[in-house]
Every structure is written in structure tokens, then in C-alpha cells.
């Protein structure tokens, strides 16, 4: 749209005003948005109206904002943070492209082998790409990740690092004659202000990187709210232990778990209501931070036997030799 203004009243009052309500990851996009006003020699104006929470992905803290407000230098802060973000994303993208190139060469090798009727090579490549897992000696690693706004950088890195991680793991396993016995699962958690399908998102158990990378491509850093719902992720781990032997759990985040009081308040103030927590959260065993367990009342009576201090639960995981 050219945003040409044909309304004389709007023109006499300064022309169209464009409000951008997000910070562009690239300066070029912002320039294009600015250019939607004051078209064809006309008048116009532009402004940025940003949510503080949305700036977390650029690693802009509340203290940074307060300092910029006092100094009157908001835009330099935004622009420099955006440029750092872009540089990081660019380097990660280069690694992703390099990995894609390696996979492309493998695909070309398979096509060449098929064309040349090289059955041995075809079998070897197909075996490497589709080999199953040794269920009897499987090593399972579960990765729990904070998927709120401030974790944007790390989530992006994880998308690009999955293939490299699996390649290194396979090298180690091959050196120890332990192929076909490794699986990994990603579980990303947020907070109680998230929709019911985004509070906790879980990938399948995967023995190859493609599935995990596909899962992470769909994960967006959203819905942070102070301390995060780590207790939900640990509750999920506890439930999985009843079905699978988990060798280790890796927790990646930049905020502590909710306290018991915060859990109660955030659940009570959630837009989802009681039914949401009954259907989504009741199957999980709940853990709380704090010195005292919840007092018995109508809402918690049925769950009281399952409520444990989160530190005690972590000790229990360690007692099961789960680092």
C-alpha cells in the first residue's frame, strides 16, 4: 500500500501517522515501515510504541529501559540491541545452512548411488538415516527449556545446534560401541498466562535430530511472567519416569520457579479458570518452592498427598541416579 492520503482533513492535520508496535529484527524492515507515510511528497509521521516485555528477546532489561528513559536515549538502545541480536542470529543461521549443505550432499550421494545401481551404498546410507534404537539399553536425556520472551536467543541457538549435538553424541557412542541406544526429548515451559496448549509443549522421544529440529522450529518465545512454571516441567518429568527410564534431565532457563504462593495466585488469576487446571494439570504431580506445604482446603485437599517441596523432588531424582 502506498498510503497516499486523499483526505484533506487528515492532510491539514499533518498527514497519516504510522505506529509500529514491535521492534523490527532488521533495520531494513523498520525503514520500509517508516516509508509507508509521507508518500508522494505529502506530509506524515511515524512512531514506535513498544511493550517492555516484548523487548526481552533483544536482551533489553528493565534497568536498561529506566537508564535510557533518564538519558533520553531510547532509540540508540533499541538499535544497538537489535544489531547485536541480528549478528547472533546471522552466525547461528550460517551454522544451520552449513549443516543443511552437509545433509544435501548426503541426499545427492544417495541419488547418485540409486542411479548407478550401487546397492551396497544405498543400503549403507538408508541404514544410517533410518536405524532404530536398542530399547534394552536406551539412554534417554530430557531437556527442559524456558520458552518465554527473554529466552529468544537461546531457543534460536537450540534450533541450529540440534544436529551438531546429535553428531557429537553419535561419535562418542560409536567410539564406545553403543550405537542405536540414545533418545532425547525437548519440553518447553512458560507460565500460567499462556494458553493451555502453550504452558507446556513436548516433543516426541527422538533418536535423530530432524524431529527435534522440526519441533523447535514451531516454538516461539512468549508468555513470561516473572518466576516461571518450572514446577510444571518437573511434574512432567515425574510422570514420564513412570513410563520410561530417563538417564538425565537438563534444565535451561533464566528465571527461578514459582513459589507456592505464586502458583496459587497465578492459577487463581489465570484467564482459563478452574476447569482449565482440572483438565490440564490434574494428571501431573505438583511441586512447590517454600518451607511449608500447602494447607488443606477444598481446592487442594485431593492433591495434598501429591504436593511436595521441589527441592525434595530434586533430591529424589538424584536418588534415582538422574543427574
C-alpha positions, 0 to 999 in steps of 0.5 A, a space after each residue: 500500500 502506498 498510503 497516499 492520503 486523499 483526505 484533506 482533513 487528515 492532510 491539514 492535520 499533518 498527514 497519516 501517522 504510522 505506529 509500529 508496535 514491535 521492534 523490527 529484527 532488521 533495520 531494513 524492515 523498520 525503514 520500509 515501515 517508516 516509508 509507508 507515510 509521507 508518500 508522494 511528497 505529502 506530509 506524515 509521521 511515524 512512531 514506535 510504541 513498544 511493550 517492555 516485555 516484548 523487548 526481552 528477546 533483544 536482551 533489553 532489561 528493565 534497568 536498561 529501559 529506566 537508564 535510557 528513559 533518564 538519558 533520553 536515549 531510547 532509540 540508540 538502545 533499541 538499535 544497538 540491541 537489535 544489531 547485536 541480536 541480528 549478528 547472533 542470529 546471522 552466525 547461528 543461521 550460517 551454522 544451520 545452512 552449513 549443516 543443511 549443505 552437509 545433509 544435501 550432499 548426503 541426499 545427492 550421494 544417495 541419488 547418485 548411488 540409486 542411479 548407478 545401481 550401487 546397492 551396497 551404498 544405498 543400503 549403507 546410507 538408508 541404514 544410517 538415516 533410518 536405524 532404530 534404537 536398542 530399547 534394552 539399553 536406551 539412554 534417554 536425556 530430557 531437556 527442559 527449556 524456558 520458552 518465554 520472551 527473554 529466552 529468544 536467543 537461546 531457543 534460536 541457538 537450540 534450533 541450529 545446534 540440534 544436529 551438531 549435538 546429535 553428531 557429537 553424541 553419535 561419535 562418542 557412542 560409536 567410539 564406545 560401541 553403543 550405537 542405536 541406544 540414545 533418545 532425547 526429548 525437548 519440553 518447553 515451559 512458560 507460565 500460567 498466562 499462556 494458553 493451555 496448549 502453550 504452558 507446556 509443549 513436548 516433543 516426541 522421544 527422538 533418536 535423530 535430530 530432524 524431529 527435534 529440529 522440526 519441533 523447535 522450529 514451531 516454538 516461539 518465545 512468549 508468555 513470561 511472567 516473572 518466576 516461571 512454571 518450572 514446577 510444571 516441567 518437573 511434574 512432567 518429568 515425574 510422570 514420564 519416569 513412570 513410563 520410561 527410564 530417563 538417564 538425565 534431565 537438563 534444565 535451561 532457563 533464566 528465571 527461578 520457579 514459582 513459589 507456592 504462593 505464586 502458583 496459587 495466585 497465578 492459577 487463581 488469576 489465570 484467564 482459563 479458570 478452574 476447569 482449565 487446571 482440572 483438565 490440564 494439570 490434574 494428571 501431573 504431580 505438583 511441586 512447590 518452592 517454600 518451607 511449608 506445604 500447602 494447607 488443606 482446603 477444598 481446592 487442594 485437599 485431593 492433591 495434598 498427598 501429591 504436593 511436595 517441596 521441589 527441592 525434595 523432588 530434586 533430591 529424589 531424582 538424584 536418588 534415582 541416579 538422574 543427574 
